[in-house]
Amino acid sequence: MVITDAGKNALGELVRVTRAQLGKERWDRKWRVVAFDIPEHLATLRDKVRRILKETGFVQLQQSVWVFPHECEELVQLVKTESHLTPHILYGVLERIEDEERLRKAFKL
């Protein structure tokens, strides 16, 4: 499985737009969480997902759990569909999370 060229272009644009929210958008006090459990035989795709999240500005909360303070569902859905990893990636929105102060500092909120 690979990400198509059209998907790469769309992902690149969404990464740029989503990352631009940091420091510009007012925080709505909700955390967007991406969690994944991608099998070892798909390790190359797992690394790509991790790289996209880092480029976007997500903060790693645990091994395969990443957090972002602004709306990013469109980006996550595109990653899931383009990589064919929908069954392995979860997206959620939280109003509160433990150790929130560390995240607030990381995102300068």
FIKOL-793743 format. One record per atom (N, C-alpha, C, CB): x, y, z; atom name; residue number from 1. Coordinates in nm, 4 decimals, padded with zeros to 6 digits, always signed. Glycine has a CB too. Layout:
BEGIN
+----------+----------+----------+------+-----+
!        X !        Y !        Z ! atom ! seq !
+----------+----------+----------+------+-----+
!        X !        Y !        Z !   CA ! NUM !
...
+----------+----------+----------+------+-----+
END
This chain:
BEGIN
+----------+----------+----------+------+-----+
!        X !        Y !        Z ! atom ! seq !
+----------+----------+----------+------+-----+
! +00.0839 ! -00.1186 ! +00.0000 !    N !   1 !
! +00.0000 ! +00.0000 ! +00.0000 !   CA !   1 !
! +00.0880 ! +00.1243 ! +00.0000 !    C !   1 !
! -00.0952 ! +00.0001 ! +00.1216 !   CB !   1 !
! +00.0499 ! +00.2215 ! -00.0795 !    N !   2 !
! +00.1228 ! +00.3476 ! -00.0865 !   CA !   2 !
! +00.0234 ! +00.4622 ! -00.0915 !    C !   2 !
! +00.2170 ! +00.3512 ! -00.2094 !   CB !   2 !
! +00.0729 ! +00.5800 ! -00.0601 !    N !   3 !
! -00.0086 ! +00.7006 ! -00.0715 !   CA !   3 !
! +00.0078 ! +00.7537 ! -00.2138 !    C !   3 !
! +00.0327 ! +00.8089 ! +00.0356 !   CB !   3 !
! -00.1025 ! +00.7815 ! -00.2817 !    N !   4 !
! -00.0976 ! +00.8285 ! -00.4201 !   CA !   4 !
! -00.0355 ! +00.9678 ! -00.4272 !    C !   4 !
! -00.2388 ! +00.8297 ! -00.4819 !   CB !   4 !
! +00.0073 ! +01.0069 ! -00.5475 !    N !   5 !
! +00.0637 ! +01.1408 ! -00.5658 !   CA !   5 !
! -00.0387 ! +01.2487 ! -00.5319 !    C !   5 !
! +00.1132 ! +01.1589 ! -00.7099 !   CB !   5 !
! -00.1639 ! +01.2272 ! -00.5751 !    N !   6 !
! -00.2693 ! +01.3243 ! -00.5430 !   CA !   6 !
! -00.2891 ! +01.3319 ! -00.3921 !    C !   6 !
! -00.4024 ! +01.2863 ! -00.6129 !   CB !   6 !
! -00.2837 ! +01.2174 ! -00.3276 !    N !   7 !
! -00.2963 ! +01.2141 ! -00.1820 !   CA !   7 !
! -00.1809 ! +01.2856 ! -00.1141 !    C !   7 !
! -00.3038 ! +01.0707 ! -00.1330 !   CB !   7 !
! -00.0593 ! +01.2677 ! -00.1653 !    N !   8 !
! +00.0579 ! +01.3361 ! -00.1087 !   CA !   8 !
! +00.0419 ! +01.4875 ! -00.1195 !    C !   8 !
! +00.1873 ! +01.2910 ! -00.1803 !   CB !   8 !
! -00.0069 ! +01.5341 ! -00.2349 !    N !   9 !
! -00.0270 ! +01.6778 ! -00.2536 !   CA !   9 !
! -00.1329 ! +01.7316 ! -00.1583 !    C !   9 !
! -00.0670 ! +01.7076 ! -00.3981 !   CB !   9 !
! -00.2436 ! +01.6594 ! -00.1471 !    N !  10 !
! -00.3512 ! +01.7011 ! -00.0568 !   CA !  10 !
! -00.3030 ! +01.6980 ! +00.0880 !    C !  10 !
! -00.4750 ! +01.6103 ! -00.0740 !   CB !  10 !
! -00.2290 ! +01.5941 ! +00.1248 !    N !  11 !
! -00.1752 ! +01.5847 ! +00.2607 !   CA !  11 !
! -00.0812 ! +01.6998 ! +00.2903 !    C !  11 !
! -00.1027 ! +01.4518 ! +00.2808 !   CB !  11 !
! +00.0063 ! +01.7304 ! +00.1953 !    N !  12 !
! +00.1010 ! +01.8401 ! +00.2152 !   CA !  12 !
! +00.0294 ! +01.9713 ! +00.2418 !    C !  12 !
! +00.1916 ! +01.8544 ! +00.0939 !   CB !  12 !
! -00.0751 ! +01.9969 ! +00.1667 !    N !  13 !
! -00.1517 ! +02.1199 ! +00.1846 !   CA !  13 !
! -00.2239 ! +02.1207 ! +00.3189 !    C !  13 !
! -00.2524 ! +02.1370 ! +00.0708 !   CB !  13 !
! -00.2862 ! +02.0080 ! +00.3552 !    N !  14 !
! -00.3568 ! +02.0012 ! +00.4836 !   CA !  14 !
! -00.2602 ! +02.0108 ! +00.6022 !    C !  14 !
! -00.4372 ! +01.8710 ! +00.4924 !   CB !  14 !
! -00.1427 ! +01.9526 ! +00.5886 !    N !  15 !
! -00.0419 ! +01.9651 ! +00.6948 !   CA !  15 !
! -00.0075 ! +02.1132 ! +00.7139 !    C !  15 !
! +00.0869 ! +01.8820 ! +00.6604 !   CB !  15 !
! +00.0150 ! +02.1829 ! +00.6030 !    N !  16 !
! +00.0502 ! +02.3251 ! +00.6102 !   CA !  16 !
! -00.0614 ! +02.4080 ! +00.6736 !    C !  16 !
! +00.0813 ! +02.3787 ! +00.4705 !   CB !  16 !
! -00.1841 ! +02.3859 ! +00.6299 !    N !  17 !
! -00.2992 ! +02.4613 ! +00.6808 !   CA !  17 !
! -00.3235 ! +02.4295 ! +00.8285 !    C !  17 !
! -00.4258 ! +02.4295 ! +00.5978 !   CB !  17 !
! -00.3158 ! +02.3033 ! +00.8637 !    N !  18 !
! -00.3406 ! +02.2625 ! +01.0025 !   CA !  18 !
! -00.2323 ! +02.3172 ! +01.0943 !    C !  18 !
! -00.3472 ! +02.1090 ! +01.0139 !   CB !  18 !
! -00.1073 ! +02.3077 ! +01.0528 !    N !  19 !
! +00.0035 ! +02.3588 ! +01.1339 !   CA !  19 !
! -00.0079 ! +02.5102 ! +01.1531 !    C !  19 !
! +00.1385 ! +02.3237 ! +01.0683 !   CB !  19 !
! -00.0585 ! +02.5792 ! +01.0527 !    N !  20 !
! -00.0720 ! +02.7254 ! +01.0597 !   CA !  20 !
! -00.1669 ! +02.7698 ! +01.1709 !    C !  20 !
! -00.1214 ! +02.7796 ! +00.9263 !   CB !  20 !
! -00.2529 ! +02.6791 ! +01.2169 !    N !  21 !
! -00.3446 ! +02.7130 ! +01.3256 !   CA !  21 !
! -00.2703 ! +02.7389 ! +01.4571 !    C !  21 !
! -00.4465 ! +02.6011 ! +01.3446 !   CB !  21 !
! -00.1555 ! +02.6741 ! +01.4731 !    N !  22 !
! -00.0791 ! +02.6901 ! +01.5973 !   CA !  22 !
! -00.0346 ! +02.8352 ! +01.6113 !    C !  22 !
! +00.0439 ! +02.5949 ! +01.5998 !   CB !  22 !
! -00.0670 ! +02.8955 ! +01.7215 !    N !  23 !
! -00.0285 ! +03.0331 ! +01.7465 !   CA !  23 !
! -00.1194 ! +03.1369 ! +01.6838 !    C !  23 !
! +00.1080 ! +03.0543 ! +01.6984 !   CB !  23 !
! -00.2089 ! +03.0954 ! +01.5945 !    N !  24 !
! -00.2988 ! +03.1900 ! +01.5276 !   CA !  24 !
! -00.4434 ! +03.1715 ! +01.5727 !    C !  24 !
! -00.2894 ! +03.1735 ! +01.3758 !   CB !  24 !
! -00.4857 ! +03.0480 ! +01.5802 !    N !  25 !
! -00.6244 ! +03.0179 ! +01.6179 !   CA !  25 !
! -00.6423 ! +03.0260 ! +01.7688 !    C !  25 !
! -00.6653 ! +02.8784 ! +01.5674 !   CB !  25 !
! -00.7570 ! +03.0737 ! +01.8095 !    N !  26 !
! -00.7916 ! +03.0723 ! +01.9508 !   CA !  26 !
! -00.8249 ! +02.9292 ! +01.9900 !    C !  26 !
! -00.9108 ! +03.1685 ! +01.9813 !   CB !  26 !
! -00.7684 ! +02.8826 ! +02.1009 !    N !  27 !
! -00.7893 ! +02.7451 ! +02.1455 !   CA !  27 !
! -00.9287 ! +02.7302 ! +02.2034 !    C !  27 !
! -00.6833 ! +02.7041 ! +02.2494 !   CB !  27 !
! -01.0018 ! +02.6294 ! +02.1620 !    N !  28 !
! -01.1380 ! +02.6050 ! +02.2110 !   CA !  28 !
! -01.1394 ! +02.5145 ! +02.3346 !    C !  28 !
! -01.2227 ! +02.5423 ! +02.1004 !   CB !  28 !
! -01.0235 ! +02.4912 ! +02.3934 !    N !  29 !
! -01.0061 ! +02.4125 ! +02.5158 !   CA !  29 !
! -01.0419 ! +02.2649 ! +02.4964 !    C !  29 !
! -01.0910 ! +02.4711 ! +02.6272 !   CB !  29 !
! -01.0253 ! +02.2173 ! +02.3740 !    N !  30 !
! -01.0467 ! +02.0759 ! +02.3434 !   CA !  30 !
! -00.9190 ! +02.0200 ! +02.2814 !    C !  30 !
! -01.1690 ! +02.0562 ! +02.2474 !   CB !  30 !
! -00.8922 ! +01.8949 ! +02.3138 !    N !  31 !
! -00.7745 ! +01.8258 ! +02.2618 !   CA !  31 !
! -00.8171 ! +01.7265 ! +02.1547 !    C !  31 !
! -00.6976 ! +01.7538 ! +02.3754 !   CB !  31 !
! -00.7496 ! +01.7297 ! +02.0414 !    N !  32 !
! -00.7734 ! +01.6311 ! +01.9356 !   CA !  32 !
! -00.6689 ! +01.5223 ! +01.9532 !    C !  32 !
! -00.7662 ! +01.6958 ! +01.7908 !   CB !  32 !
! -00.7140 ! +01.3996 ! +01.9565 !    N !  33 !
! -00.6259 ! +01.2875 ! +01.9849 !   CA !  33 !
! -00.6277 ! +01.1896 ! +01.8680 !    C !  33 !
! -00.6674 ! +01.2171 ! +02.1156 !   CB !  33 !
! -00.5093 ! +01.1479 ! +01.8274 !    N !  34 !
! -00.4943 ! +01.0438 ! +01.7264 !   CA !  34 !
! -00.4196 ! +00.9290 ! +01.7924 !    C !  34 !
! -00.4185 ! +01.0964 ! +01.5981 !   CB !  34 !
! -00.4798 ! +00.8119 ! +01.7870 !    N !  35 !
! -00.4166 ! +00.6914 ! +01.8414 !   CA !  35 !
! -00.4110 ! +00.5878 ! +01.7303 !    C !  35 !
! -00.4947 ! +00.6362 ! +01.9666 !   CB !  35 !
! -00.3006 ! +00.5175 ! +01.7235 !    N !  36 !
! -00.2915 ! +00.4145 ! +01.6206 !   CA !  36 !
! -00.2234 ! +00.2892 ! +01.6731 !    C !  36 !
! -00.2165 ! +00.4673 ! +01.4994 !   CB !  36 !
! -00.2619 ! +00.1789 ! +01.6129 !    N !  37 !
! -00.2032 ! +00.0488 ! +01.6406 !   CA !  37 !
! -00.1853 ! -00.0171 ! +01.5046 !    C !  37 !
! -00.2933 ! -00.0389 ! +01.7389 !   CB !  37 !
! -00.0750 ! +00.0166 ! +01.4400 !    N !  38 !
! -00.0498 ! -00.0276 ! +01.3029 !   CA !  38 !
! +00.0440 ! -00.1485 ! +01.3070 !    C !  38 !
! +00.0114 ! +00.0883 ! +01.2163 !   CB !  38 !
! +00.0024 ! -00.2598 ! +01.2469 !    N !  39 !
! +00.0813 ! -00.3827 ! +01.2528 !   CA !  39 !
! +00.2236 ! -00.3664 ! +01.1983 !    C !  39 !
! +00.0107 ! -00.4913 ! +01.1763 !   CB !  39 !
! +00.3111 ! -00.4509 ! +01.2461 !    N !  40 !
! +00.4526 ! -00.4452 ! +01.2079 !   CA !  40 !
! +00.4728 ! -00.4599 ! +01.0573 !    C !  40 !
! +00.5305 ! -00.5536 ! +01.2804 !   CB !  40 !
! +00.3908 ! -00.5402 ! +00.9904 !    N !  41 !
! +00.4103 ! -00.5578 ! +00.8460 !   CA !  41 !
! +00.3764 ! -00.4295 ! +00.7676 !    C !  41 !
! +00.3237 ! -00.6747 ! +00.7952 !   CB !  41 !
! +00.3187 ! -00.3314 ! +00.8362 !    N !  42 !
! +00.2905 ! -00.2006 ! +00.7749 !   CA !  42 !
! +00.3766 ! -00.0913 ! +00.8378 !    C !  42 !
! +00.1409 ! -00.1650 ! +00.7897 !   CB !  42 !
! +00.4955 ! -00.1295 ! +00.8843 !    N !  43 !
! +00.5835 ! -00.0370 ! +00.9566 !   CA !  43 !
! +00.6203 ! +00.0861 ! +00.8742 !    C !  43 !
! +00.7099 ! -00.1088 ! +00.9990 !   CB !  43 !
! +00.6379 ! +00.0711 ! +00.7444 !    N !  44 !
! +00.6723 ! +00.1856 ! +00.6598 !   CA !  44 !
! +00.5606 ! +00.2891 ! +00.6622 !    C !  44 !
! +00.6995 ! +00.1400 ! +00.5152 !   CB !  44 !
! +00.4368 ! +00.2441 ! +00.6516 !    N !  45 !
! +00.3232 ! +00.3354 ! +00.6584 !   CA !  45 !
! +00.3101 ! +00.3954 ! +00.7984 !    C !  45 !
! +00.1937 ! +00.2627 ! +00.6192 !   CB !  45 !
! +00.3358 ! +00.3152 ! +00.9007 !    N !  46 !
! +00.3309 ! +00.3662 ! +01.0378 !   CA !  46 !
! +00.4305 ! +00.4802 ! +01.0548 !    C !  46 !
! +00.3602 ! +00.2536 ! +01.1394 !   CB !  46 !
! +00.5499 ! +00.4653 ! +00.9998 !    N !  47 !
! +00.6506 ! +00.5707 ! +01.0072 !   CA !  47 !
! +00.6055 ! +00.6963 ! +00.9336 !    C !  47 !
! +00.7827 ! +00.5214 ! +00.9498 !   CB !  47 !
! +00.5370 ! +00.6778 ! +00.8208 !    N !  48 !
! +00.4849 ! +00.7928 ! +00.7456 !   CA !  48 !
! +00.3772 ! +00.8661 ! +00.8256 !    C !  48 !
! +00.4278 ! +00.7469 ! +00.6097 !   CB !  48 !
! +00.2898 ! +00.7914 ! +00.8895 !    N !  49 !
! +00.1852 ! +00.8527 ! +00.9724 !   CA !  49 !
! +00.2510 ! +00.9333 ! +01.0844 !    C !  49 !
! +00.0891 ! +00.7440 ! +01.0316 !   CB !  49 !
! +00.3479 ! +00.8748 ! +01.1498 !    N !  50 !
! +00.4190 ! +00.9425 ! +01.2588 !   CA !  50 !
! +00.4865 ! +01.0707 ! +01.2079 !    C !  50 !
! +00.5245 ! +00.8478 ! +01.3216 !   CB !  50 !
! +00.5479 ! +01.0629 ! +01.0907 !    N !  51 !
! +00.6164 ! +01.1794 ! +01.0327 !   CA !  51 !
! +00.5165 ! +01.2907 ! +00.9989 !    C !  51 !
! +00.6947 ! +01.1382 ! +00.9057 !   CB !  51 !
! +00.4001 ! +01.2543 ! +00.9459 !    N !  52 !
! +00.2967 ! +01.3544 ! +00.9134 !   CA !  52 !
! +00.2498 ! +01.4235 ! +01.0405 !    C !  52 !
! +00.1760 ! +01.2885 ! +00.8404 !   CB !  52 !
! +00.2266 ! +01.3467 ! +01.1461 !    N !  53 !
! +00.1815 ! +01.4061 ! +01.2723 !   CA !  53 !
! +00.2872 ! +01.5019 ! +01.3280 !    C !  53 !
! +00.1499 ! +01.2957 ! +01.3756 !   CB !  53 !
! +00.4128 ! +01.4623 ! +01.3229 !    N !  54 !
! +00.5209 ! +01.5496 ! +01.3710 !   CA !  54 !
! +00.5275 ! +01.6775 ! +01.2889 !    C !  54 !
! +00.6564 ! +01.4765 ! +01.3657 !   CB !  54 !
! +00.5212 ! +01.6640 ! +01.1551 !    N !  55 !
! +00.5272 ! +01.7812 ! +01.0670 !   CA !  55 !
! +00.4115 ! +01.8768 ! +01.0927 !    C !  55 !
! +00.5265 ! +01.7375 ! +00.9207 !   CB !  55 !
! +00.2969 ! +01.8225 ! +01.1279 !    N !  56 !
! +00.1786 ! +01.9046 ! +01.1525 !   CA !  56 !
! +00.1904 ! +01.9801 ! +01.2841 !    C !  56 !
! +00.0530 ! +01.8180 ! +01.1531 !   CB !  56 !
! +00.2675 ! +01.9255 ! +01.3779 !    N !  57 !
! +00.2831 ! +01.9922 ! +01.5069 !   CA !  57 !
! +00.2205 ! +01.9182 ! +01.6228 !    C !  57 !
! +00.2253 ! +02.1277 ! +01.4999 !   CB !  57 !
! +00.1733 ! +01.7963 ! +01.5992 !    N !  58 !
! +00.1186 ! +01.7152 ! +01.7071 !   CA !  58 !
! +00.2272 ! +01.6902 ! +01.8116 !    C !  58 !
! +00.0627 ! +01.5811 ! +01.6526 !   CB !  58 !
! +00.1855 ! +01.6681 ! +01.9346 !    N !  59 !
! +00.2755 ! +01.6312 ! +02.0434 !   CA !  59 !
! +00.2457 ! +01.4865 ! +02.0804 !    C !  59 !
! +00.2590 ! +01.7267 ! +02.1675 !   CB !  59 !
! +00.3519 ! +01.4089 ! +02.0967 !    N !  60 !
! +00.3361 ! +01.2685 ! +02.1327 !   CA !  60 !
! +00.3055 ! +01.2586 ! +02.2813 !    C !  60 !
! +00.4630 ! +01.1868 ! +02.0970 !   CB !  60 !
! +00.1913 ! +01.1984 ! +02.3115 !    N !  61 !
! +00.1489 ! +01.1809 ! +02.4500 !   CA !  61 !
! +00.1998 ! +01.0480 ! +02.5047 !    C !  61 !
! -00.0043 ! +01.1883 ! +02.4610 !   CB !  61 !
! +00.1873 ! +00.9433 ! +02.4250 !    N !  62 !
! +00.2403 ! +00.8107 ! +02.4554 !   CA !  62 !
! +00.2895 ! +00.7514 ! +02.3244 !    C !  62 !
! +00.1321 ! +00.7183 ! +02.5238 !   CB !  62 !
! +00.3359 ! +00.6283 ! +02.3282 !    N !  63 !
! +00.3989 ! +00.5656 ! +02.2117 !   CA !  63 !
! +00.3227 ! +00.5911 ! +02.0806 !    C !  63 !
! +00.4107 ! +00.4164 ! +02.2348 !   CB !  63 !
! +00.1975 ! +00.5597 ! +02.0753 !    N !  64 !
! +00.1195 ! +00.5771 ! +01.9522 !   CA !  64 !
! -00.0035 ! +00.6633 ! +01.9762 !    C !  64 !
! +00.0775 ! +00.4411 ! +01.8961 !   CB !  64 !
! +00.0100 ! +00.7603 ! +02.0654 !    N !  65 !
! -00.0987 ! +00.8524 ! +02.0965 !   CA !  65 !
! -00.0450 ! +00.9945 ! +02.0801 !    C !  65 !
! -00.1549 ! +00.8285 ! +02.2417 !   CB !  65 !
! -00.1094 ! +01.0708 ! +01.9932 !    N !  66 !
! -00.0652 ! +01.2061 ! +01.9595 !   CA !  66 !
! -00.1784 ! +01.3049 ! +01.9844 !    C !  66 !
! -00.0178 ! +01.2137 ! +01.8122 !   CB !  66 !
! -00.1423 ! +01.4284 ! +02.0218 !    N !  67 !
! -00.2412 ! +01.5290 ! +02.0608 !   CA !  67 !
! -00.2174 ! +01.6581 ! +01.9833 !    C !  67 !
! -00.2355 ! +01.5556 ! +02.2133 !   CB !  67 !
! -00.3280 ! +01.7265 ! +01.9523 !    N !  68 !
! -00.3235 ! +01.8554 ! +01.8830 !   CA !  68 !
! -00.4365 ! +01.9414 ! +01.9396 !    C !  68 !
! -00.3371 ! +01.8380 ! +01.7260 !   CB !  68 !
! -00.4169 ! +02.0725 ! +01.9561 !    N !  69 !
! -00.5188 ! +02.1546 ! +02.0211 !   CA !  69 !
! -00.6244 ! +02.2164 ! +01.9287 !    C !  69 !
! -00.4519 ! +02.2628 ! +02.0941 !   CB !  69 !
! -00.6164 ! +02.1921 ! +01.7999 !    N !  70 !
! -00.7102 ! +02.2545 ! +01.7063 !   CA !  70 !
! -00.7725 ! +02.1496 ! +01.6146 !    C !  70 !
! -00.6391 ! +02.3629 ! +01.6228 !   CB !  70 !
! -00.8765 ! +02.1907 ! +01.5465 !    N !  71 !
! -00.9475 ! +02.1022 ! +01.4549 !   CA !  71 !
! -00.8505 ! +02.0439 ! +01.3514 !    C !  71 !
! -01.0627 ! +02.1780 ! +01.3847 !   CB !  71 !
! -00.8545 ! +01.9125 ! +01.3354 !    N !  72 !
! -00.7654 ! +01.8471 ! +01.2400 !   CA !  72 !
! -00.8271 ! +01.7185 ! +01.1850 !    C !  72 !
! -00.6310 ! +01.8167 ! +01.3059 !   CB !  72 !
! -00.9565 ! +01.7032 ! +01.1998 !    N !  73 !
! -01.0228 ! +01.5795 ! +01.1575 !   CA !  73 !
! -01.0070 ! +01.5551 ! +01.0076 !    C !  73 !
! -01.1712 ! +01.5844 ! +01.1938 !   CB !  73 !
! -01.0129 ! +01.6603 ! +00.9283 !    N !  74 !
! -00.9995 ! +01.6427 ! +00.7832 !   CA !  74 !
! -00.8623 ! +01.5834 ! +00.7490 !    C !  74 !
! -01.0195 ! +01.7780 ! +00.7099 !   CB !  74 !
! -00.7586 ! +01.6328 ! +00.8132 !    N !  75 !
! -00.6242 ! +01.5793 ! +00.7917 !   CA !  75 !
! -00.6175 ! +01.4318 ! +00.8318 !    C !  75 !
! -00.5205 ! +01.6609 ! +00.8712 !   CB !  75 !
! -00.6691 ! +01.3993 ! +00.9490 !    N !  76 !
! -00.6636 ! +01.2617 ! +00.9984 !   CA !  76 !
! -00.7425 ! +01.1687 ! +00.9062 !    C !  76 !
! -00.7184 ! +01.2536 ! +01.1426 !   CB !  76 !
! -00.8590 ! +01.2113 ! +00.8621 !    N !  77 !
! -00.9388 ! +01.1278 ! +00.7720 !   CA !  77 !
! -00.8656 ! +01.1041 ! +00.6398 !    C !  77 !
! -01.0757 ! +01.1932 ! +00.7455 !   CB !  77 !
! -00.7977 ! +01.2055 ! +00.5898 !    N !  78 !
! -00.7224 ! +01.1895 ! +00.4656 !   CA !  78 !
! -00.6061 ! +01.0925 ! +00.4853 !    C !  78 !
! -00.6704 ! +01.3256 ! +00.4162 !   CB !  78 !
! -00.5369 ! +01.1039 ! +00.5967 !    N !  79 !
! -00.4281 ! +01.0097 ! +00.6267 !   CA !  79 !
! -00.4827 ! +00.8677 ! +00.6312 !    C !  79 !
! -00.3591 ! +01.0452 ! +00.7613 !   CB !  79 !
! -00.5949 ! +00.8496 ! +00.6987 !    N !  80 !
! -00.6539 ! +00.7169 ! +00.7129 !   CA !  80 !
! -00.6937 ! +00.6577 ! +00.5772 !    C !  80 !
! -00.7759 ! +00.7234 ! +00.8048 !   CB !  80 !
! -00.7586 ! +00.7368 ! +00.4941 !    N !  81 !
! -00.8080 ! +00.6830 ! +00.3671 !   CA !  81 !
! -00.6960 ! +00.6646 ! +00.2651 !    C !  81 !
! -00.9150 ! +00.7746 ! +00.3097 !   CB !  81 !
! -00.6058 ! +00.7606 ! +00.2561 !    N !  82 !
! -00.4971 ! +00.7507 ! +00.1586 !   CA !  82 !
! -00.4030 ! +00.6353 ! +00.1896 !    C !  82 !
! -00.4189 ! +00.8805 ! +00.1542 !   CB !  82 !
! -00.3819 ! +00.6075 ! +00.3161 !    N !  83 !
! -00.2895 ! +00.5011 ! +00.3543 !   CA !  83 !
! -00.3600 ! +00.3657 ! +00.3700 !    C !  83 !
! -00.2194 ! +00.5380 ! +00.4842 !   CB !  83 !
! -00.4921 ! +00.3666 ! +00.3597 !    N !  84 !
! -00.5732 ! +00.2451 ! +00.3789 !   CA !  84 !
! -00.5546 ! +00.1883 ! +00.5200 !    C !  84 !
! -00.5358 ! +00.1380 ! +00.2735 !   CB !  84 !
! -00.5367 ! +00.2781 ! +00.6165 !    N !  85 !
! -00.5149 ! +00.2371 ! +00.7549 !   CA !  85 !
! -00.6338 ! +00.2691 ! +00.8448 !    C !  85 !
! -00.3909 ! +00.3038 ! +00.8092 !   CB !  85 !
! -00.7493 ! +00.2928 ! +00.7864 !    N !  86 !
! -00.8675 ! +00.3298 ! +00.8638 !   CA !  86 !
! -00.8932 ! +00.2386 ! +00.9837 !    C !  86 !
! -00.9876 ! +00.3291 ! +00.7746 !   CB !  86 !
! -00.8793 ! +00.1068 ! +00.9704 !    N !  87 !
! -00.9071 ! +00.0221 ! +01.0875 !   CA !  87 !
! -00.8020 ! +00.0348 ! +01.1994 !    C !  87 !
! -00.9157 ! -00.1228 ! +01.0437 !   CB !  87 !
! -00.6907 ! +00.0975 ! +01.1687 !    N !  88 !
! -00.5790 ! +00.1019 ! +01.2633 !   CA !  88 !
! -00.5585 ! +00.2379 ! +01.3298 !    C !  88 !
! -00.4532 ! +00.0628 ! +01.1931 !   CB !  88 !
! -00.6343 ! +00.3387 ! +01.2885 !    N !  89 !
! -00.6162 ! +00.4746 ! +01.3402 !   CA !  89 !
! -00.7488 ! +00.5253 ! +01.3962 !    C !  89 !
! -00.5632 ! +00.5703 ! +01.2290 !   CB !  89 !
! -00.7434 ! +00.5801 ! +01.5172 !    N !  90 !
! -00.8613 ! +00.6383 ! +01.5811 !   CA !  90 !
! -00.8411 ! +00.7879 ! +01.6023 !    C !  90 !
! -00.8906 ! +00.5685 ! +01.7157 !   CB !  90 !
! -00.9499 ! +00.8627 ! +01.5896 !    N !  91 !
! -00.9484 ! +01.0074 ! +01.6118 !   CA !  91 !
! -01.0542 ! +01.0399 ! +01.7160 !    C !  91 !
! -00.9740 ! +01.0867 ! +01.4786 !   CB !  91 !
! -01.0224 ! +01.1277 ! +01.8083 !    N !  92 !
! -01.1200 ! +01.1675 ! +01.9086 !   CA !  92 !
! -01.0955 ! +01.3089 ! +01.9566 !    C !  92 !
! -01.1172 ! +01.0722 ! +02.0257 !   CB !  92 !
! -01.1940 ! +01.3633 ! +02.0245 !    N !  93 !
! -01.1856 ! +01.4972 ! +02.0810 !   CA !  93 !
! -01.2122 ! +01.4860 ! +02.2304 !    C !  93 !
! -01.2867 ! +01.5955 ! +02.0122 !   CB !  93 !
! -01.1218 ! +01.5418 ! +02.3104 !    N !  94 !
! -01.1345 ! +01.5373 ! +02.4560 !   CA !  94 !
! -01.1477 ! +01.6773 ! +02.5122 !    C !  94 !
! -01.0142 ! +01.4660 ! +02.5190 !   CB !  94 !
! -01.2266 ! +01.6910 ! +02.6155 !    N !  95 !
! -01.2392 ! +01.8190 ! +02.6844 !   CA !  95 !
! -01.1366 ! +01.8334 ! +02.7957 !    C !  95 !
! -01.3792 ! +01.8347 ! +02.7409 !   CB !  95 !
! -01.0895 ! +01.7206 ! +02.8466 !    N !  96 !
! -00.9929 ! +01.7231 ! +02.9565 !   CA !  96 !
! -00.9004 ! +01.6038 ! +02.9407 !    C !  96 !
! -01.0642 ! +01.7210 ! +03.0960 !   CB !  96 !
! -00.7749 ! +01.6232 ! +02.9810 !    N !  97 !
! -00.6782 ! +01.5151 ! +02.9740 !   CA !  97 !
! -00.5788 ! +01.5313 ! +03.0880 !    C !  97 !
! -00.6057 ! +01.5133 ! +02.8366 !   CB !  97 !
! -00.5347 ! +01.4212 ! +03.1437 !    N !  98 !
! -00.4353 ! +01.4274 ! +03.2500 !   CA !  98 !
! -00.3071 ! +01.4912 ! +03.1970 !    C !  98 !
! -00.4068 ! +01.2862 ! +03.3067 !   CB !  98 !
! -00.2355 ! +01.5565 ! +03.2866 !    N !  99 !
! -00.1078 ! +01.6204 ! +03.2523 !   CA !  99 !
! -00.1272 ! +01.7292 ! +03.1466 !    C !  99 !
! -00.0071 ! +01.5153 ! +03.2019 !   CB !  99 !
! -00.2429 ! +01.7945 ! +03.1530 !    N ! 100 !
! -00.2771 ! +01.8972 ! +03.0550 !   CA ! 100 !
! -00.1789 ! +02.0144 ! +03.0567 !    C ! 100 !
! -00.4174 ! +01.9480 ! +03.0807 !   CB ! 100 !
! -00.1263 ! +02.0447 ! +03.1722 !    N ! 101 !
! -00.0343 ! +02.1581 ! +03.1821 !   CA ! 101 !
! +00.0887 ! +02.1384 ! +03.0932 !    C ! 101 !
! +00.0090 ! +02.1785 ! +03.3275 !   CB ! 101 !
! +00.1375 ! +02.0170 ! +03.0870 !    N ! 102 !
! +00.2535 ! +01.9866 ! +02.9992 !   CA ! 102 !
! +00.2178 ! +02.0135 ! +02.8532 !    C ! 102 !
! +00.2989 ! +01.8379 ! +03.0163 !   CB ! 102 !
! +00.0970 ! +01.9747 ! +02.8143 !    N ! 103 !
! +00.0542 ! +01.9982 ! +02.6771 !   CA ! 103 !
! +00.0342 ! +02.1475 ! +02.6496 !    C ! 103 !
! -00.0750 ! +01.9216 ! +02.6486 !   CB ! 103 !
! -00.0225 ! +02.2161 ! +02.7448 !    N ! 104 !
! -00.0431 ! +02.3607 ! +02.7279 !   CA ! 104 !
! +00.0905 ! +02.4317 ! +02.7075 !    C ! 104 !
! -00.1169 ! +02.4202 ! +02.8504 !   CB ! 104 !
! +00.1911 ! +02.3885 ! +02.7820 !    N ! 105 !
! +00.3245 ! +02.4475 ! +02.7654 !   CA ! 105 !
! +00.3831 ! +02.4124 ! +02.6290 !    C ! 105 !
! +00.4189 ! +02.3997 ! +02.8771 !   CB ! 105 !
! +00.3680 ! +02.2879 ! +02.5890 !    N ! 106 !
! +00.4215 ! +02.2443 ! +02.4609 !   CA ! 106 !
! +00.3598 ! +02.3221 ! +02.3432 !    C ! 106 !
! +00.3971 ! +02.0948 ! +02.4433 !   CB ! 106 !
! +00.2321 ! +02.3541 ! +02.3551 !    N ! 107 !
! +00.1618 ! +02.4266 ! +02.2487 !   CA ! 107 !
! +00.1558 ! +02.5775 ! +02.2749 !    C ! 107 !
! +00.0206 ! +02.3719 ! +02.2334 !   CB ! 107 !
! +00.2165 ! +02.6215 ! +02.3847 !    N ! 108 !
! +00.2161 ! +02.7631 ! +02.4220 !   CA ! 108 !
! +00.0745 ! +02.8185 ! +02.4314 !    C ! 108 !
! +00.2967 ! +02.8444 ! +02.3213 !   CB ! 108 !
! -00.0096 ! +02.7460 ! +02.5053 !    N ! 109 !
! -00.1498 ! +02.7874 ! +02.5239 !   CA ! 109 !
! -00.1684 ! +02.8494 ! +02.6601 !    C ! 109 !
! -00.2454 ! +02.6681 ! +02.5071 !   CB ! 109 !
+----------+----------+----------+------+-----+
END
